[in-house]
Amino acid sequence: MFYEIKEDRVSLRIKAQPNASRSEFAGVYGEDAIKIRIKAPAVEGAANKELVKFLSKSFKVPKSDIIFKTGQNSKVKILEFPLSEKFQTWLNTFK
């Protein structure tokens, strides 16, 4: 599973693809990650900043509440953020 919910926090395993034409969800990657295309290049943390901005906007959580648990310098990352109604609604698209 590409996510884990503990108490009121979500850990989301992401396969990031930088240099896309726009930032967007691109489906499930394998069995344990969600693929996200990021419009920023993977240079000097630009893609990570864009990823945080994209998740913040998509799930209606503050950017400051999104933290990298692993993979800050890798294409596969685990990010943690507060559980939101918007995230739960988004999850229902996979059921």
Secondary structure, 3 states (H helix, E strand, C coil): CCEEEECCEEEEEEEEECCCCCCEEEEEECCCEEEEECCCCCCCCHHHHHHHHHHHHHHCCCHHHCEEEECCCCCEEEEEEECCHHHHHHHHHHC
